[in-house]
Amino acid sequence: MKQIIRHPFLTTIVLLAVAVLLSVAIGPVFIPPATAARLLLAKLPGTSIAPSWPETYEAILLQIRLPHTALMALTGAALAGSGAAYQGLFRNPLADPYLIGVASGAGLGAVLALAIRWPGTLLGLYTVPASAFLGAAVTIAIVYSLARVGRAVPTTTLILAGVAFSSFATSLTSFLMLRSNTELRRALAWLLGGAIMNGWQPVWAMLPYVALGLGVLSLSGHALNVLQFGEEQAQQLGMPIERLKFWLVLAASLTTAAAVAFSGIIGFVGLIVPHVVRLTWGPDYRRLIPLSALGGGCALLLADLLARVVMAPQTLPVGIVTALAGAPFFLWVLRRSKTQAYW
């Protein structure tokens, strides 16, 4: 246990690698993990591993399972990393990536797109994630504008504006779903955390936003550490508070929006994973954010694996699994941490 605490990055990377291997190995066609590992290693440059597996294994793994695994890992990393940043920004362990209405805005945009019969071309398939991302971006702009008081944006006002606009967007989404019968099932699947696109295209589309957003958040670790002493104290130390909050909200929200746009609304990952990382390796945000991103990828891959096997051959939306597993686990974390200092 001490070795795990001493080497957090090595531990999370190993856990993530194991989760990736299990995710690509387990499915309707079982691929032995050792074979899957050799197949993946054979595709790396500079390796010379003679293929000793059926050609169908390579097609299944590289064209179907590996893109889905990469999408889930990126989504988990985006949600957990953004959740850790929000918890530090608002100095509240109950903050999550959806606190200021990003998920509700994305859901409204997606349902609007689903209500229209788009052609089955590549451009038509991209309308739902594009509309979800646009809805999330517009929500961020509206909420931030509503929360502004003069030149300042108080965090309490930002949260209240997010909650109010989230309720408004959710009501509109429910109205649209009641008015539409043809795409109701697809919309429900997306809202419960169901990816609507397959292959490598959504991975490449999401990757720049997630990489840029998590990069900005990771570089802001020291500033978040200082912010835990209070905004007044941080300002006395020369920190540009309002500019810092703007960039943190923008980076975290757009990272979350990219994840939601392609993977649907998945709860509890951005709330629980930072808790577990903080309890295990401490509250230093210079490590907390990147460790949460790695842990979020691992957690969502395991949840997705469970969603695929628990009712096989039917696949559950992964958001159902994270909610069923996350709610009791979160209550256990709260009970366990009653006497422990978080910040």
KEBA-847094 format. One line per 8 residues: number of its first residue (from 0); their letters; for each residue x, y, z of N, C-alpha, C. Coordinates in steps of 0.1 Angstrom, whole numbers, padded with zeros to 4 digits. Example, Ala and Ser with C-alpha at 12.3 -4.5 7.8 and 13.67 -1.06 7.14 Angstrom:
# KEBA-847094
0> AS> 0132/-0057/0078/0123/-0045/0078/0132/-0033/0078; 0128/-0022/0071/0137/-0011/0071/0129/0000/0079
# end
This chain:
# KEBA-847094
0> MKQIIRHP> 0008/-0012/0000/0000/0000/0000/0009/0013/0000; 0020/0012/0008/0029/0024/0008/0035/0026/-0006; 0038/0015/-0013/0044/0017/-0027/0034/0024/-0036; 0021/0021/-0034/0010/0027/-0042/0010/0042/-0040; 0010/0045/-0027/0010/0060/-0023/0022/0067/-0028; 0034/0060/-0028/0046/0067/-0032/0047/0069/-0047; 0040/0061/-0055/0042/0062/-0069/0028/0063/-0075; 0021/0075/-0073/0007/0076/-0078/0006/0075/-0093
8> FLTTIVLL> 0015/0082/-0101/0014/0082/-0115/0017/0068/-0121; 0026/0061/-0116/0029/0047/-0121/0017/0038/-0118; 0011/0040/-0106/0000/0032/-0103/-0012/0034/-0112; -0016/0047/-0114/-0027/0050/-0122/-0025/0046/-0137; -0012/0048/-0142/-0010/0044/-0156/-0011/0029/-0157; -0006/0021/-0147/-0008/0006/-0148/-0022/0002/-0148; -0030/0009/-0139/-0044/0006/-0138/-0051/0009/-0151; -0048/0020/-0157/-0054/0024/-0170/-0050/0014/-0181
16> AVAVLLSV> -0038/0010/-0181/-0034/0000/-0191/-0041/-0013/-0189; -0043/-0017/-0177/-0051/-0030/-0174/-0066/-0028/-0179; -0071/-0016/-0176/-0085/-0013/-0180/-0087/-0013/-0195; -0077/-0007/-0202/-0077/-0007/-0217/-0076/-0021/-0222; -0068/-0030/-0217/-0066/-0043/-0221/-0079/-0051/-0219; -0085/-0050/-0208/-0098/-0057/-0205/-0109/-0052/-0214; -0109/-0039/-0217/-0119/-0033/-0225/-0119/-0038/-0240; -0106/-0040/-0245/-0105/-0045/-0259/-0106/-0060/-0260
24> AIGPVFIP> -0104/-0067/-0249/-0104/-0081/-0249/-0118/-0088/-0247; -0126/-0081/-0239/-0139/-0087/-0235/-0150/-0082/-0244; -0158/-0091/-0249/-0170/-0087/-0258/-0176/-0099/-0263; -0186/-0098/-0273/-0192/-0109/-0279/-0183/-0120/-0284; -0171/-0115/-0290/-0161/-0124/-0294/-0149/-0121/-0284; -0146/-0131/-0275/-0136/-0129/-0265/-0122/-0131/-0272; -0114/-0121/-0269/-0100/-0121/-0274/-0091/-0123/-0261; -0083/-0134/-0260/-0075/-0135/-0248/-0066/-0123/-0246
32> PATAARLL> -0066/-0118/-0234/-0058/-0105/-0231/-0044/-0106/-0236; -0037/-0117/-0234/-0023/-0119/-0239/-0023/-0117/-0254; -0033/-0122/-0262/-0033/-0121/-0276/-0036/-0106/-0280; -0045/-0100/-0273/-0048/-0086/-0275/-0036/-0077/-0273; -0028/-0080/-0262/-0016/-0072/-0259/-0006/-0074/-0270; -0004/-0086/-0275/0006/-0089/-0285/0001/-0082/-0298; -0012/-0082/-0301/-0017/-0076/-0313/-0014/-0061/-0313; -0017/-0055/-0301/-0015/-0040/-0300/0000/-0037/-0301
40> LAKLPGTS> 0009/-0045/-0295/0023/-0042/-0295/0028/-0044/-0309; 0022/-0053/-0317/0027/-0056/-0331/0025/-0043/-0340; 0015/-0035/-0336/0012/-0023/-0344/0021/-0011/-0340; 0029/-0012/-0330/0038/-0001/-0326/0050/-0001/-0336; 0055/0011/-0339/0067/0011/-0348/0079/0005/-0341; 0087/-0002/-0349/0099/-0007/-0343/0098/-0021/-0337; 0086/-0027/-0337/0084/-0040/-0332/0082/-0050/-0343; 0086/-0062/-0340/0085/-0073/-0350/0079/-0085/-0344
48> IAPSWPET> 0066/-0085/-0343/0059/-0097/-0337/0051/-0104/-0348; 0054/-0116/-0350/0048/-0124/-0361/0033/-0126/-0357; 0024/-0123/-0366/0009/-0125/-0363/0006/-0140/-0361; 0000/-0144/-0350/-0004/-0158/-0348/-0019/-0158/-0343; -0026/-0149/-0348/-0040/-0148/-0344/-0049/-0147/-0357; -0062/-0150/-0355/-0071/-0149/-0367/-0072/-0135/-0372; -0074/-0133/-0385/-0076/-0119/-0390/-0088/-0112/-0385; -0098/-0120/-0381/-0110/-0114/-0375/-0106/-0107/-0362
56> YEAILLQI> -0097/-0112/-0354/-0093/-0106/-0342/-0088/-0091/-0344; -0080/-0090/-0354/-0074/-0077/-0358/-0084/-0067/-0362; -0094/-0072/-0370/-0104/-0063/-0374/-0113/-0058/-0363; -0117/-0068/-0354/-0126/-0065/-0343/-0119/-0055/-0333; -0106/-0058/-0330/-0099/-0050/-0320/-0096/-0036/-0325; -0090/-0035/-0337/-0086/-0022/-0342/-0096/-0013/-0348; -0107/-0019/-0353/-0117/-0011/-0360/-0130/-0008/-0351; -0132/-0017/-0341/-0144/-0016/-0333/-0141/-0013/-0319
64> RLPHTALM> -0134/-0022/-0312/-0132/-0020/-0298/-0122/-0010/-0294; -0111/-0009/-0301/-0101/0001/-0297/-0106/0016/-0298; -0113/0019/-0309/-0118/0033/-0310/-0128/0036/-0299; -0137/0026/-0295/-0146/0028/-0285/-0139/0029/-0271; -0129/0021/-0269/-0121/0022/-0257/-0114/0036/-0256; -0108/0041/-0267/-0102/0054/-0266/-0112/0065/-0263; -0124/0064/-0269/-0135/0074/-0267/-0139/0074/-0252; -0141/0062/-0246/-0144/0062/-0232/-0133/0067/-0223
72> ALTGAALA> -0121/0063/-0226/-0109/0068/-0218/-0108/0083/-0219; -0110/0089/-0230/-0109/0103/-0232/-0121/0110/-0224; -0133/0104/-0225/-0144/0110/-0218/-0142/0109/-0203; -0138/0098/-0198/-0135/0097/-0183/-0124/0107/-0179; -0114/0108/-0187/-0103/0118/-0183/-0108/0132/-0183; -0116/0135/-0193/-0122/0149/-0194/-0131/0152/-0182; -0140/0143/-0179/-0149/0145/-0168/-0142/0146/-0154; -0133/0137/-0152/-0126/0137/-0139/-0117/0148/-0137
80> GSGAAYQG> -0109/0152/-0148/-0100/0163/-0147/-0108/0176/-0145; -0119/0178/-0152/-0127/0190/-0151/-0134/0190/-0137; -0138/0179/-0132/-0144/0178/-0119/-0134/0183/-0108; -0122/0178/-0109/-0112/0182/-0099/-0110/0197/-0100; -0109/0203/-0112/-0107/0217/-0113/-0119/0225/-0108; -0131/0220/-0110/-0143/0227/-0105/-0143/0227/-0090; -0140/0215/-0084/-0139/0214/-0070/-0129/0224/-0063; -0118/0226/-0070/-0108/0235/-0065/-0113/0250/-0067
88> LFRNPLAD> -0119/0252/-0079/-0123/0266/-0082/-0134/0271/-0072; -0144/0262/-0070/-0155/0266/-0061/-0152/0262/-0046; -0141/0256/-0044/-0137/0251/-0030/-0148/0244/-0024; -0154/0234/-0032/-0165/0227/-0027/-0163/0212/-0032; -0163/0202/-0023/-0161/0188/-0028/-0173/0183/-0035; -0184/0190/-0035/-0196/0185/-0042/-0197/0190/-0056; -0188/0198/-0060/-0188/0204/-0074/-0185/0193/-0084; -0191/0193/-0095/-0189/0184/-0106/-0188/0191/-0119
96> PYLIGVAS> -0185/0185/-0130/-0184/0192/-0143/-0196/0197/-0149; -0208/0193/-0143/-0221/0198/-0148/-0227/0209/-0140; -0219/0214/-0131/-0224/0223/-0121/-0231/0236/-0127; -0225/0241/-0137/-0230/0254/-0142/-0238/0252/-0155; -0243/0240/-0157/-0253/0238/-0167/-0248/0233/-0181; -0235/0229/-0181/-0230/0224/-0194/-0238/0212/-0199; -0241/0202/-0190/-0248/0190/-0195/-0262/0194/-0200; -0269/0202/-0193/-0282/0206/-0197/-0282/0213/-0211
104> GAGLGAVL> -0273/0222/-0212/-0272/0229/-0225/-0268/0220/-0237; -0259/0211/-0234/-0255/0201/-0244/-0267/0192/-0247; -0275/0188/-0237/-0286/0179/-0239/-0297/0186/-0247; -0299/0199/-0245/-0309/0206/-0253/-0304/0207/-0267; -0291/0210/-0270/-0286/0210/-0284/-0288/0197/-0291; -0285/0186/-0284/-0285/0173/-0290/-0300/0169/-0293; -0309/0172/-0284/-0323/0168/-0286/-0329/0177/-0298; -0324/0189/-0299/-0329/0197/-0310/-0324/0191/-0323
112> ALAIRWPG> -0312/0186/-0324/-0307/0180/-0336/-0313/0167/-0339; -0317/0159/-0328/-0323/0146/-0330/-0337/0148/-0335; -0343/0159/-0332/-0357/0161/-0336/-0359/0164/-0351; -0347/0166/-0358/-0347/0168/-0372/-0342/0155/-0379; -0348/0151/-0389/-0343/0139/-0397/-0332/0143/-0406; -0320/0141/-0401/-0308/0144/-0409/-0304/0132/-0418; -0298/0134/-0430/-0294/0123/-0438/-0283/0114/-0431; -0282/0102/-0436/-0273/0093/-0429/-0259/0094/-0434
120> TLLGLYTV> -0255/0106/-0439/-0241/0108/-0443/-0232/0112/-0431; -0219/0113/-0434/-0210/0116/-0423/-0214/0130/-0417; -0217/0139/-0426/-0221/0153/-0421/-0234/0152/-0413; -0243/0144/-0417/-0255/0142/-0409/-0253/0136/-0396; -0244/0126/-0395/-0241/0120/-0382/-0234/0129/-0372; -0227/0139/-0377/-0220/0149/-0369/-0229/0160/-0363; -0241/0161/-0368/-0250/0171/-0364/-0253/0171/-0349; -0255/0158/-0344/-0259/0157/-0330/-0247/0161/-0320
128> PASAFLGA> -0235/0156/-0322/-0224/0161/-0313/-0221/0175/-0315; -0222/0180/-0328/-0219/0194/-0331/-0229/0203/-0324; -0242/0199/-0324/-0253/0207/-0318/-0251/0206/-0302; -0247/0194/-0297/-0245/0193/-0283/-0234/0202/-0278; -0223/0202/-0286/-0211/0211/-0282/-0215/0226/-0283; -0223/0229/-0294/-0227/0243/-0295/-0236/0247/-0284; -0246/0238/-0280/-0255/0241/-0269/-0247/0243/-0256; -0237/0235/-0253/-0229/0236/-0241/-0221/0250/-0242
136> AVTIAIVY> -0215/0253/-0253/-0208/0265/-0254/-0217/0278/-0252; -0229/0278/-0258/-0238/0289/-0256/-0242/0290/-0241; -0244/0278/-0235/-0247/0278/-0221/-0237/0285/-0212; -0224/0281/-0215/-0213/0287/-0208/-0213/0302/-0209; -0215/0307/-0221/-0215/0321/-0224/-0226/0328/-0216; -0238/0322/-0217/-0250/0328/-0210/-0248/0329/-0195; -0244/0317/-0189/-0243/0316/-0175/-0232/0326/-0170; -0221/0327/-0177/-0210/0336/-0173/-0215/0350/-0174
144> SLARVGRA> -0222/0353/-0184/-0227/0367/-0185/-0237/0371/-0174; -0246/0361/-0171/-0256/0364/-0161/-0249/0365/-0147; -0238/0358/-0145/-0232/0358/-0132/-0223/0370/-0130; -0220/0377/-0140/-0210/0388/-0139/-0217/0400/-0131; -0209/0405/-0122/-0213/0417/-0114/-0202/0427/-0115; -0205/0437/-0124/-0194/0446/-0127/-0183/0439/-0135; -0171/0440/-0130/-0160/0433/-0136/-0157/0420/-0129; -0164/0416/-0119/-0162/0404/-0111/-0172/0394/-0114
152> VPTTTLIL> -0169/0381/-0112/-0178/0370/-0113/-0178/0362/-0101; -0186/0365/-0091/-0186/0358/-0078/-0189/0343/-0080; -0182/0334/-0074/-0185/0320/-0076/-0199/0316/-0072; -0204/0322/-0061/-0218/0318/-0057/-0228/0322/-0067; -0226/0334/-0073/-0235/0338/-0084/-0234/0330/-0096; -0222/0325/-0099/-0219/0317/-0111/-0227/0303/-0109; -0226/0298/-0097/-0233/0285/-0094/-0248/0287/-0095; -0254/0298/-0089/-0268/0300/-0090/-0273/0302/-0104
160> AGVAFSSF> -0265/0310/-0112/-0269/0312/-0126/-0269/0299/-0133; -0259/0290/-0131/-0258/0277/-0137/-0270/0268/-0133; -0274/0268/-0121/-0285/0260/-0117/-0298/0265/-0123; -0300/0278/-0123/-0312/0284/-0129/-0313/0281/-0144; -0302/0283/-0152/-0302/0280/-0166/-0303/0265/-0169; -0297/0257/-0160/-0298/0243/-0162/-0313/0238/-0161; -0320/0243/-0151/-0334/0240/-0150/-0342/0244/-0162; -0339/0256/-0168/-0346/0261/-0180/-0343/0252/-0192
168> ATSLTSFL> -0330/0249/-0194/-0327/0240/-0205/-0333/0226/-0204; -0333/0221/-0191/-0339/0208/-0189/-0354/0207/-0192; -0361/0218/-0189/-0375/0219/-0192/-0377/0219/-0207; -0369/0227/-0214/-0371/0228/-0228/-0368/0214/-0235; -0358/0207/-0229/-0354/0194/-0235/-0366/0184/-0233; -0372/0184/-0221/-0383/0176/-0218/-0395/0179/-0227; -0398/0192/-0229/-0409/0196/-0238/-0406/0190/-0253; -0394/0192/-0257/-0391/0187/-0271/-0392/0172/-0272
176> MLRSNTEL> -0388/0165/-0261/-0389/0150/-0262/-0404/0145/-0261; -0412/0153/-0254/-0426/0150/-0254/-0433/0152/-0268; -0428/0162/-0275/-0433/0165/-0288/-0429/0156/-0299; -0417/0149/-0296/-0412/0141/-0307/-0413/0126/-0303; -0418/0118/-0312/-0419/0104/-0310/-0409/0095/-0317; -0404/0100/-0329/-0396/0092/-0337/-0382/0090/-0331; -0376/0100/-0325/-0363/0100/-0320/-0362/0099/-0305; -0373/0096/-0298/-0374/0096/-0283/-0364/0086/-0277
184> RRALAWLL> -0364/0074/-0283/-0355/0064/-0277/-0341/0067/-0279; -0337/0072/-0291/-0323/0076/-0293/-0319/0087/-0284; -0328/0097/-0282/-0325/0108/-0273/-0323/0104/-0259; -0331/0095/-0254/-0330/0089/-0241/-0317/0082/-0239; -0313/0074/-0249/-0301/0067/-0248/-0289/0076/-0247; -0289/0087/-0255/-0278/0097/-0254/-0278/0104/-0241; -0290/0108/-0236/-0290/0115/-0223/-0286/0106/-0211; -0287/0093/-0213/-0282/0084/-0202/-0268/0079/-0204
192> GGAIMNGW> -0261/0085/-0214/-0247/0082/-0215/-0244/0072/-0226; -0249/0074/-0238/-0247/0064/-0249/-0240/0071/-0261; -0229/0066/-0264/-0222/0072/-0276/-0230/0069/-0289; -0231/0079/-0297/-0239/0078/-0309/-0231/0076/-0322; -0218/0076/-0321/-0209/0074/-0333/-0199/0064/-0329; -0195/0056/-0340/-0185/0046/-0338/-0173/0049/-0347; -0162/0042/-0345/-0150/0044/-0352/-0141/0054/-0346; -0130/0058/-0354/-0120/0067/-0349/-0124/0082/-0351
200> QPVWAMLP> -0134/0085/-0359/-0137/0099/-0362/-0141/0107/-0349; -0150/0102/-0340/-0153/0110/-0328/-0141/0111/-0319; -0132/0101/-0319/-0120/0102/-0311/-0111/0113/-0315; -0108/0114/-0328/-0100/0125/-0334/-0107/0138/-0332; -0120/0139/-0333/-0127/0152/-0331/-0126/0157/-0317; -0127/0147/-0307/-0127/0151/-0293/-0113/0154/-0288; -0103/0147/-0293/-0090/0148/-0288/-0084/0162/-0286; -0084/0170/-0296/-0078/0184/-0294/-0084/0192/-0283
208> YVALGLGV> -0097/0191/-0281/-0104/0199/-0270/-0100/0193/-0256; -0100/0180/-0255/-0097/0174/-0242/-0082/0176/-0239; -0073/0174/-0249/-0059/0176/-0246/-0056/0191/-0242; -0062/0200/-0250/-0059/0214/-0247/-0065/0218/-0233; -0077/0214/-0231/-0084/0217/-0218/-0077/0211/-0206; -0073/0198/-0206/-0067/0192/-0195/-0052/0198/-0194; -0046/0202/-0205/-0033/0208/-0204/-0034/0221/-0196; -0044/0230/-0199/-0045/0243/-0193/-0049/0240/-0178
216> LSLSGHAL> -0057/0231/-0175/-0061/0228/-0161/-0049/0223/-0153; -0041/0214/-0159/-0029/0208/-0152/-0019/0219/-0149; -0017/0229/-0158/-0008/0239/-0156/-0013/0249/-0146; -0026/0249/-0142/-0032/0258/-0133/-0032/0252/-0119; -0025/0241/-0117/-0025/0234/-0104/-0020/0243/-0092; -0009/0250/-0094/-0004/0259/-0084/-0013/0270/-0080; -0020/0276/-0091/-0029/0287/-0088/-0041/0281/-0080; -0046/0269/-0083/-0057/0264/-0076/-0053/0261/-0061
224> NVLQFGEE> -0040/0257/-0059/-0036/0255/-0045/-0036/0268/-0037; -0032/0279/-0044/-0033/0292/-0037/-0047/0296/-0035; -0056/0293/-0044/-0070/0297/-0043/-0077/0291/-0032; -0072/0280/-0026/-0078/0273/-0015/-0078/0281/-0002; -0069/0291/-0002/-0068/0300/0010/-0078/0311/0010; -0086/0312/-0002/-0096/0323/-0003/-0092/0332/-0014; -0102/0338/-0020/-0099/0348/-0031/-0092/0360/-0027; -0095/0365/-0015/-0089/0377/-0010/-0074/0375/-0007
232> QAQQLGMP> -0071/0363/-0001/-0057/0360/0002/-0049/0358/-0011; -0055/0351/-0021/-0049/0349/-0033/-0046/0362/-0041; -0056/0372/-0040/-0054/0384/-0046/-0043/0393/-0040; -0042/0392/-0027/-0031/0398/-0020/-0017/0393/-0024; -0017/0381/-0028/-0004/0375/-0032/-0001/0378/-0047; -0010/0386/-0053/-0007/0391/-0067/-0013/0382/-0078; -0023/0374/-0074/-0029/0365/-0084/-0041/0372/-0091; -0041/0372/-0104/-0053/0378/-0111/-0065/0369/-0110
240> IERLKFWL> -0073/0371/-0100/-0084/0362/-0097/-0094/0360/-0108; -0099/0372/-0113/-0110/0371/-0123/-0105/0365/-0136; -0093/0368/-0140/-0088/0362/-0152/-0085/0347/-0150; -0081/0343/-0138/-0078/0329/-0135/-0092/0322/-0136; -0102/0327/-0130/-0115/0320/-0129/-0121/0319/-0144; -0119/0329/-0152/-0124/0329/-0165/-0118/0317/-0173; -0104/0316/-0173/-0097/0306/-0180/-0100/0292/-0174; -0102/0291/-0161/-0105/0278/-0155/-0119/0273/-0159
248> VLAASLTT> -0129/0282/-0159/-0142/0279/-0163/-0143/0275/-0177; -0136/0283/-0186/-0136/0281/-0200/-0130/0267/-0203; -0118/0264/-0198/-0111/0252/-0201/-0119/0240/-0196; -0123/0241/-0183/-0131/0229/-0178/-0144/0227/-0185; -0151/0238/-0188/-0164/0236/-0194/-0163/0231/-0209; -0154/0236/-0216/-0152/0232/-0230/-0147/0217/-0231; -0139/0214/-0221/-0134/0200/-0220/-0146/0190/-0217; -0154/0195/-0208/-0166/0187/-0205/-0176/0187/-0217
256> AAAVAFSG> -0178/0198/-0223/-0187/0199/-0235/-0182/0189/-0246; -0169/0188/-0248/-0165/0179/-0259/-0168/0164/-0255; -0166/0161/-0242/-0169/0147/-0238/-0184/0144/-0239; -0192/0154/-0234/-0207/0151/-0235/-0212/0151/-0249; -0206/0159/-0258/-0211/0159/-0272/-0210/0145/-0278; -0199/0138/-0276/-0197/0125/-0282/-0201/0113/-0274; -0202/0114/-0261/-0205/0103/-0252/-0217/0104/-0244; -0225/0115/-0245/-0237/0116/-0238/-0234/0121/-0223
264> IIGFVGLI> -0244/0122/-0215/-0243/0127/-0202/-0240/0115/-0192; -0228/0115/-0186/-0224/0105/-0178/-0221/0111/-0164; -0228/0107/-0154/-0227/0113/-0141/-0217/0106/-0132; -0214/0112/-0121/-0206/0107/-0110/-0191/0105/-0112; -0187/0104/-0125/-0172/0102/-0127/-0165/0114/-0123; -0170/0126/-0127/-0163/0138/-0123/-0164/0142/-0109; -0173/0136/-0102/-0175/0139/-0088/-0167/0129/-0079; -0168/0116/-0082/-0162/0106/-0073/-0147/0105/-0075
272> VPHVVRLT> -0142/0104/-0087/-0128/0101/-0090/-0119/0111/-0083; -0122/0125/-0084/-0113/0134/-0077/-0113/0132/-0062; -0125/0128/-0056/-0126/0124/-0042/-0116/0113/-0038; -0116/0102/-0046/-0108/0091/-0043/-0093/0094/-0045; -0090/0102/-0055/-0076/0106/-0057/-0071/0115/-0045; -0080/0124/-0041/-0077/0133/-0030/-0074/0126/-0017; -0083/0116/-0014/-0082/0108/-0002/-0069/0099/-0002; -0065/0095/-0014/-0054/0086/-0016/-0041/0093/-0016
280> WGPDYRRL> -0040/0104/-0024/-0027/0110/-0027/-0026/0125/-0023; -0037/0130/-0016/-0036/0143/-0011/-0042/0154/-0020; -0043/0166/-0015/-0051/0177/-0022/-0042/0186/-0031; -0030/0183/-0034/-0021/0191/-0042/-0026/0191/-0056; -0032/0202/-0061/-0038/0202/-0075/-0028/0200/-0086; -0015/0202/-0083/-0005/0200/-0093/-0004/0185/-0097; -0008/0176/-0087/-0009/0162/-0090/-0023/0157/-0091; -0032/0164/-0084/-0046/0160/-0083/-0053/0159/-0097
288> IPLSALGG> -0051/0170/-0105/-0058/0171/-0118/-0053/0160/-0128; -0040/0159/-0130/-0036/0148/-0140/-0039/0134/-0134; -0038/0132/-0121/-0041/0119/-0116/-0056/0116/-0117; -0064/0126/-0115/-0079/0124/-0117/-0082/0121/-0131; -0075/0127/-0141/-0077/0124/-0155/-0074/0110/-0158; -0063/0105/-0153/-0059/0091/-0155/-0069/0081/-0148; -0072/0085/-0136/-0082/0077/-0128/-0096/0077/-0134; -0100/0088/-0140/-0113/0089/-0147/-0114/0080/-0159
296> GCALLLAD> -0103/0080/-0167/-0103/0071/-0178/-0104/0057/-0174; -0097/0053/-0164/-0097/0039/-0159/-0111/0036/-0153; -0117/0045/-0145/-0130/0042/-0139/-0141/0041/-0150; -0141/0050/-0160/-0152/0049/-0170/-0150/0037/-0179; -0138/0033/-0182/-0136/0020/-0190/-0141/0008/-0182; -0139/0007/-0169/-0145/-0004/-0161/-0160/-0003/-0161; -0165/0009/-0160/-0180/0010/-0160/-0186/0007/-0173; -0179/0011/-0184/-0184/0007/-0197/-0183/-0008/-0200
304> LLARVVMA> -0172/-0014/-0195/-0171/-0029/-0196/-0183/-0036/-0189; -0186/-0031/-0177/-0197/-0037/-0169/-0210/-0034/-0177; -0212/-0023/-0183/-0224/-0020/-0191/-0225/-0029/-0203; -0214/-0034/-0208/-0215/-0043/-0220/-0217/-0057/-0216; -0214/-0062/-0204/-0214/-0076/-0201/-0226/-0079/-0192; -0231/-0070/-0184/-0241/-0073/-0174/-0254/-0078/-0180; -0258/-0073/-0192/-0270/-0078/-0198/-0267/-0082/-0213; -0255/-0087/-0215/-0251/-0092/-0228/-0261/-0101/-0234
312> PQTLPVGI> -0264/-0100/-0247/-0258/-0091/-0257/-0263/-0077/-0258; -0273/-0074/-0249/-0277/-0060/-0249/-0267/-0051/-0241; -0265/-0039/-0246/-0256/-0030/-0239/-0264/-0019/-0232; -0261/-0017/-0219/-0267/-0006/-0212/-0260/0007/-0214; -0267/0018/-0214/-0260/0031/-0214/-0251/0032/-0202; -0239/0036/-0204/-0229/0036/-0193/-0233/0046/-0182; -0241/0056/-0185/-0245/0065/-0174/-0253/0058/-0164; -0261/0048/-0167/-0268/0040/-0157/-0259/0033/-0148
320> VTALAGAP> -0248/0027/-0153/-0239/0020/-0145/-0232/0029/-0135; -0227/0041/-0140/-0220/0050/-0132/-0229/0056/-0121; -0242/0057/-0124/-0251/0062/-0114/-0254/0052/-0103; -0256/0039/-0107/-0259/0028/-0098/-0247/0025/-0089; -0235/0026/-0095/-0223/0023/-0087/-0218/0035/-0080; -0220/0047/-0086/-0215/0059/-0080/-0222/0065/-0068; -0236/0064/-0068/-0243/0069/-0057/-0240/0063/-0043; -0241/0050/-0042/-0237/0044/-0029/-0222/0046/-0026
328> FFLWVLRR> -0214/0045/-0036/-0199/0048/-0033/-0197/0062/-0028; -0204/0071/-0034/-0202/0085/-0029/-0207/0087/-0015; -0218/0080/-0011/-0223/0081/0002/-0213/0075/0012; -0207/0064/0008/-0196/0058/0016/-0184/0067/0018; -0180/0074/0007/-0169/0083/0008/-0172/0095/0017; -0185/0100/0016/-0189/0111/0025/-0188/0106/0040; -0193/0094/0042/-0193/0089/0056/-0179/0087/0061; -0171/0082/0053/-0157/0079/0057/-0149/0092/0059
336> SKTQAYW> -0152/0102/0052/-0144/0114/0052/-0150/0125/0062; -0159/0122/0070/-0165/0131/0079/-0155/0138/0088; -0146/0130/0093/-0136/0135/0102/-0123/0139/0096; -0122/0139/0082/-0109/0141/0075/-0110/0155/0068; -0099/0162/0068/-0098/0175/0061/-0096/0172/0046; -0104/0179/0039/-0103/0178/0024/-0093/0188/0018; -0093/0200/0023/-0087/0211/0016/-0075/0216/0024
# end
